[in-house]
Amino acid sequence: MVLFIIWIGLSFLVAFAGNGKKIGYGGTFLLSLLLSPLIGLIIALVSGSAEPIKKVTCDGCRKPIIKGDYIRITPVGTKDQYDYCSKECRNEFHPKYMKEKGIEWIPSN
């Protein structure tokens, strides 16, 4: 009985090593509980870091954009970054933003 309580306690401790990793807190805890806390710790340490979810909004139509499916433009001579959901949206809205800043911009394909 004491060994079982120690096993669960160690599994909870090892689960903290999985927090912020791809495997996660729950996954590390379950692996530690089912296999062993040592194996759970090894898997948690080997598991890569979880990427934070980045929310991007189109600077043109203001719709949310799925990560990776957008066009990012950084005009020469500025530190501004513009994100667009498609080439059509970019070609429609970007010239207006550049004209406001006094920059000539011609859409490309």
LOGUDREN-251811 format. One line per field, with one value per residue (C-alpha): residue number from 1; x negated, y negated, z. Coordinates in steps of 0.001 Angstrom, whole numbers, plus 524288, in hexadecimal, padded with zeros to 5 digits. Each point is the difference from the previous one (the first is absolute). Example, Ala and Ser with C-alpha at 12.3 -4.5 7.8 and 13.67 -1.06 7.14 Angstrom:
2
torvex = (1|2)
east = (7CFF4|7FAA6)
north = (81194|7F290)
up = (81E78|7FD6C)
This chain:
109
torvex = (1|2|3|4|5|6|7|8|9|10|11|12|13|14|15|16|17|18|19|20|21|22|23|24|25|26|27|28|29|30|31|32|33|34|35|36|37|38|39|40|41|42|43|44|45|46|47|48|49|50|51|52|53|54|55|56|57|58|59|60|61|62|63|64|65|66|67|68|69|70|71|72|73|74|75|76|77|78|79|80|81|82|83|84|85|86|87|88|89|90|91|92|93|94|95|96|97|98|99|100|101|102|103|104|105|106|107|108|109)
east = (80000|7F4FC|7F91F|80C8A|80117|7F1A9|80226|80B83|7F892|7F44D|8090E|805A9|7F252|7FB9B|80C49|7FADA|7F475|809C6|806D0|7FCDE|7FBA6|8070E|8039A|80640|80281|80AC1|7F8AA|7F3E1|807F7|806D1|7F346|7F991|80B7A|80112|7F1A7|7F79E|7FC67|7F235|804DD|809D6|7F518|7F76C|80B29|8037A|7F1FB|7FE99|80D0B|7FEA5|80531|80E03|8017C|808BA|80C30|7FE5F|80C47|7FEA2|80A3D|80015|7FC5E|8092D|80CEB|7FD64|80399|7F85A|7F574|7FBF6|7F1A0|7F769|80A5E|7FD1C|7F75F|7F716|7FAD2|7F590|7FE9C|7F213|7FBF1|80A49|80127|80E83|804E6|80CAF|806A8|809D2|8087C|7FE80|7F9C8|80D25|80181|7F1F1|801CC|80C81|7FBDB|7F11F|7FEF2|808F0|7F74A|7F3CC|80625|80328|7F18A|7FBAA|7FA3A|80293|8038C|80405|8060E|7F84E|804D6)
north = (80000|7F691|8032E|7FCD8|7F298|7FD0E|8043A|7F689|7F50C|801AE|80073|7F2C7|7FA60|80558|7FA66|7F25A|8030E|80268|7F30E|7F711|80B6D|80659|80B95|7F726|8016E|80A41|80862|80026|8035F|80B59|8057A|7FEC8|8068C|80B2C|80291|7F9E3|7F26D|801CD|80365|7F4D1|7F691|804A1|7FE9B|7F27B|7FB4C|80552|7FA50|7F31A|7F321|7FCAF|7F4B7|7F51C|7FDEB|7F382|7F8A9|7F7E3|7F6D0|7FB92|7F194|7FEAA|806C1|801C8|80E69|80991|80750|80E0F|800D9|801C3|7FC6D|7F1A1|7F650|7F754|7F378|7F731|7F411|7FB8C|7F4ED|802C0|808E4|80229|80D9A|802B1|80D48|8037A|80BFF|8008B|7F93E|7FA21|7F9FC|7FB10|7F9E0|7F957|7FA61|7FEAF|7F4D3|7F7BE|8020B|7FCD4|7F3CA|7FB34|80174|7F978|80C7B|80433|80E71|807E2|80D75|80B97|80DA1)
up = (80000|80377|7F331|7F892|8069F|7FD18|7F1BA|7FE87|806C6|7F71E|7F43C|803F2|8018D|7F2E4|7F9AA|802DC|7F70E|7F4FE|8022F|7F471|7F791|7F48C|80882|80A24|80E80|7FEA0|7F64D|80868|80BFE|7F93B|7FA87|80D4F|80686|7F637|7FCDE|80AA0|804B0|7FA96|7F256|800BC|8039D|7F4C3|7F633|8054A|7FEEC|7F22E|7FB9D|7F8CF|80511|7FCF0|7F68C|804E9|7F80A|7F863|7FC76|7F3AC|7FA7D|7F1DF|7FF32|7F478|802BB|80EA8|7FFC5|80882|7F883|80252|803C2|7F418|7F5FB|7FE50|7F8CE|80851|7FA08|80600|7F738|7FD46|808EC|80A71|80BBC|7FD7C|7FCEB|7F8F6|7FFC8|7F571|7FE52|7F122|7F460|7FC72|80D73|7FF98|7F296|80452|80D1F|80016|7F610|808C9|80BE8|7F840|7FA10|80DC8|8035D|7F360|7FA46|7F1FB|7FF73|7F41E|80263|7FAE8|7FD06)
